[in-house]
Amino acid sequence: MPSILCQLAVGVRPAVVEKSPGFAQRRHPRQVAAGQHDFLAAAPLRQDRPRWISDERAAPEAYVALPAAAIDGGDEHVVDRGVADLDQHYQRAFSLLTGPATARAFDITAEPEKVRERYGRHTFGQSALLARRLVEAGVTFVTVNCVPWDHHGTAGRYRTDVGGKLLIPPFDRALAALVEDLIQRGLYEKTLVVAMGEFGRTPRMNPEGGRDHWGDTFSVLMGCGSMKMGQVIGKSNARGQYPIDLPVSPQDVTSTVFHHLGIDASAVSFADSQGRGVRLVENGQPIRELLR
């Protein structure tokens, strides 16, 4: 049961460009190695690594090298011994990165031109198309970033009216194409699409014609064929400042995503650096209005 998160981020890289995104032309790591490198090595860990990462794990000899034969479509069993020594989660990650299905999924040039045009010839549109291809290839969770939505109106930031006109139409087009595509391919029943940012914007504009950060209320869009769609859950006051009816917390949103993935977030925990149990979600429940 995969999930696609469309994140409206506050980065500074523009989301709207009149060309295909770089990843559409760059070669997948499986193809990069051929004739250029004998292996792909992990980058050194930062010196300020978390204290629970041991010196042994951070040592250069602990890096994992992937032979070109394993990356470039040759013998997929030819993998450095270091991979075999990793735990099952790392092994699954390497299998995903070096698998032929992933290589094919990243080649969005294989898509018909009409499909690529329907998503929009801009970074977010082609990224949303790639997300659909990854879901088809068996990827469970995909994040698609759409930037920059940080419309403060200050130096280097769009005003709200300018940013909205620039970003909303291509975002709307790509999101609609993604949902339509998932439906047509029979993937919408098992795929949850979430469109959200990390916080809201101030109800009142600032003197520069922008809106600043506001964490008290904001909107989240969810789409899934196996959930109850076509409804608005919750309500804010008239100024959009605070929720006044059926408030949904970020923890509730997270719990809903985990629920879709078949995980009871309130019942699953992991040990922190001190050995204490930490739940995936401390306080939150799946949004019951969405569940069938």
C-alpha positions in Angstrom: 0.0 0.0 0.0 2.2 2.9 -1.2 2.0 6.5 -0.3 3.0 9.6 -2.3 3.7 12.8 -0.3 3.6 16.0 -2.3 5.5 18.4 -0.1 5.0 22.1 -0.6 8.4 23.1 0.7 10.0 26.5 1.5 13.2 26.0 -0.4 14.7 28.6 -2.8 14.9 26.5 -6.0 12.1 27.4 -8.4 9.7 24.6 -9.2 8.6 26.0 -12.5 11.1 25.7 -15.3 10.4 25.4 -19.1 12.3 22.2 -19.5 12.4 18.7 -18.1 14.0 18.3 -14.7 17.6 17.2 -14.5 16.8 13.7 -13.3 15.1 13.0 -16.6 18.4 13.4 -18.4 20.8 12.2 -15.8 21.7 8.5 -15.9 20.6 6.3 -13.1 23.5 5.1 -10.8 23.3 1.7 -12.4 24.4 3.3 -15.7 26.8 5.9 -14.3 29.4 3.3 -13.3 29.9 1.8 -16.8 33.3 2.7 -18.2 33.8 5.5 -15.7 34.2 4.0 -12.2 34.9 0.5 -10.8 32.6 1.2 -7.9 30.4 3.8 -6.2 31.5 4.5 -2.6 29.5 5.9 0.2 30.4 9.5 1.2 32.2 9.9 4.5 30.0 10.4 7.5 30.0 13.9 9.0 32.2 14.5 12.0 29.3 15.6 14.0 27.5 12.3 13.5 25.0 11.3 16.2 26.6 9.7 19.2 24.8 6.4 18.7 26.7 5.8 15.5 29.8 3.9 16.6 33.4 4.7 15.5 33.4 1.3 13.9 30.4 2.1 11.7 31.9 5.5 10.8 35.3 4.1 9.9 36.4 4.4 6.2 36.7 0.6 5.9 33.0 0.3 6.8 32.0 2.1 3.6 30.3 -0.1 1.1 31.5 -0.3 -2.5 29.2 -1.5 -5.2 31.1 -3.1 -8.2 30.1 -1.7 -11.6 28.9 -5.1 -12.6 26.3 -4.9 -9.9 25.2 -1.4 -10.8 25.3 -1.4 -14.5 23.0 -4.3 -15.2 25.5 -7.1 -15.2 25.6 -9.8 -12.6 23.4 -8.5 -9.8 24.8 -11.0 -7.4 28.3 -9.4 -7.7 28.1 -7.2 -4.7 30.9 -6.2 -2.3 31.1 -8.4 0.8 30.3 -5.4 2.9 26.7 -5.4 1.7 26.2 -9.0 2.8 27.3 -7.9 6.3 24.7 -5.2 6.6 21.4 -5.8 8.3 18.3 -6.7 6.2 17.1 -3.1 6.0 20.3 -1.9 4.3 20.3 -5.0 2.1 16.8 -4.2 0.9 17.8 -0.6 0.3 20.8 -1.7 -1.9 18.6 -4.2 -3.7 16.2 -1.4 -4.5 18.9 1.0 -5.7 20.6 -1.6 -7.9 17.5 -3.5 -9.2 16.6 -3.4 -12.8 13.0 -2.3 -12.0 14.4 0.9 -10.3 16.6 1.7 -13.3 13.6 1.4 -15.6 11.4 3.5 -13.3 13.8 6.4 -13.3 13.9 6.5 -17.1 10.9 8.8 -17.6 11.9 9.3 -21.2 10.2 6.0 -21.8 6.9 7.7 -21.1 4.8 8.8 -24.1 5.1 12.5 -24.8 1.3 13.0 -24.3 1.7 11.7 -20.7 4.7 13.9 -19.9 2.8 16.9 -21.3 -0.2 16.1 -19.2 1.8 16.3 -16.0 3.5 19.5 -17.1 7.0 20.2 -18.4 8.3 21.5 -15.2 10.2 20.0 -12.2 7.2 19.2 -10.1 5.2 17.8 -13.0 7.9 15.4 -14.1 8.7 14.5 -10.5 5.1 13.6 -9.9 5.3 11.4 -13.0 8.4 9.8 -11.7 6.6 9.1 -8.4 3.9 7.2 -10.3 6.6 5.1 -12.1 8.3 4.4 -8.7 5.0 3.2 -7.2 4.5 0.9 -10.2 8.0 -0.5 -9.6 7.1 -1.4 -6.0 8.4 1.6 -4.0 6.4 2.0 -0.8 6.9 5.7 0.0 7.7 8.5 -2.4 8.2 12.2 -1.5 7.9 14.9 -4.2 9.0 18.4 -3.4 7.5 21.5 -4.8 9.4 24.7 -4.1 9.6 27.6 -3.3 6.4 28.3 -1.3 8.1 30.7 1.2 6.2 33.8 0.0 7.2 36.4 2.5 7.5 39.1 -0.1 10.9 40.0 1.3 14.2 40.1 -0.6 14.6 36.8 -2.5 11.0 35.8 -1.7 7.9 36.1 -3.9 4.9 38.1 -2.8 1.9 36.0 -2.1 0.1 37.1 -5.3 3.1 36.6 -7.5 4.0 33.2 -6.0 0.5 32.0 -6.1 0.1 32.8 -9.8 3.4 31.2 -10.6 3.1 27.9 -8.6 -0.5 27.0 -8.1 -1.4 26.3 -11.8 1.5 23.9 -12.5 1.0 22.2 -9.1 -2.8 21.8 -9.7 -2.1 20.4 -13.2 0.5 17.9 -12.0 -1.5 16.7 -9.0 -4.6 16.2 -11.1 -2.6 14.3 -13.7 -1.1 12.1 -10.9 -4.5 11.1 -9.4 -6.0 10.6 -12.9 -3.1 8.4 -13.9 -3.2 6.3 -10.7 -7.0 5.8 -11.3 -6.5 4.7 -14.9 -3.7 2.3 -14.0 -5.7 0.7 -11.2 -3.3 2.0 -8.5 -5.5 4.6 -6.8 -7.2 2.1 -4.5 -4.0 1.2 -2.8 -2.1 4.5 -3.1 -2.5 7.4 -0.7 -1.6 10.8 -2.1 -0.9 13.5 0.5 -0.3 17.1 -0.5 0.9 19.3 2.4 3.5 21.7 3.7 5.2 21.8 7.0 3.1 24.7 8.4 0.6 27.3 7.4 0.9 31.0 6.5 -0.2 34.0 8.5 -3.8 35.0 8.0 -2.7 38.7 7.8 -0.3 39.8 5.1 2.9 41.5 6.1 3.8 45.0 4.8 5.8 43.4 1.9 2.7 41.7 0.5 3.7 38.3 1.8 2.6 35.9 4.4 4.9 34.6 7.2 5.0 31.2 9.0 1.9 30.1 11.0 1.6 26.8 12.7 -1.8 27.0 14.3 -3.8 25.9 11.3 -3.3 24.9 7.6 -4.8 22.6 5.1 -3.8 19.0 4.0 -5.1 17.3 0.9 -5.5 13.5 0.9 -6.6 11.3 -2.0 -7.0 7.5 -2.0 -9.5 5.2 -3.8 -10.0 3.0 -0.7 -10.8 6.0 1.6 -13.9 8.2 1.9 -13.2 11.0 -0.5 -15.2 14.2 -1.4 -15.3 15.8 2.0 -13.9 18.6 4.1 -12.8 17.6 7.6 -12.5 20.3 10.2 -13.1 24.0 10.1 -11.1 27.2 11.1 -12.5 30.5 12.3 -13.4 33.1 9.7 -9.9 34.5 9.6 -8.2 31.2 9.2 -6.3 31.6 12.4 -7.3 28.6 14.6 -9.3 25.4 14.2 -12.8 25.5 15.7 -14.3 22.2 14.7 -12.8 18.7 14.2 -9.2 19.7 14.5 -6.7 17.3 13.0 -3.2 17.3 14.4 0.1 16.6 12.5 0.2 13.4 14.6 -3.2 12.4 13.2 -2.0 12.9 9.7 1.1 10.8 10.4 -1.0 8.1 12.0 -3.3 8.0 8.9 -0.3 7.5 6.6 1.0 4.7 8.8 -2.4 3.1 9.0 -2.6 3.1 5.2 0.8 1.3 5.2 -0.6 -1.3 7.5 1.2 0.0 10.6 -0.4 0.8 14.0 1.8 3.7 14.9 0.6 3.8 18.5 1.7 0.2 19.0 5.1 0.3 17.4 8.1 1.6 19.2 11.9 1.7 18.8 14.7 2.2 21.3 16.4 5.6 21.4 20.1 6.2 22.2 19.4 5.6 25.9 17.5 2.4 25.3 14.1 3.9 26.1 11.1 2.9 24.0 9.8 5.7 21.7 6.5 5.2 19.8 6.3 6.1 16.1 3.5 8.5 17.1 3.0 9.4 20.7 -0.3 11.2 20.5 -2.4 10.7 17.4 -5.0 8.5 15.7 -5.9 7.8 12.1 -8.5 10.3 10.8 -11.6 8.2 11.3 -13.7 10.3 8.9 -11.5 9.0 6.1 -11.6 5.3 7.0 -14.1 2.9 5.6 
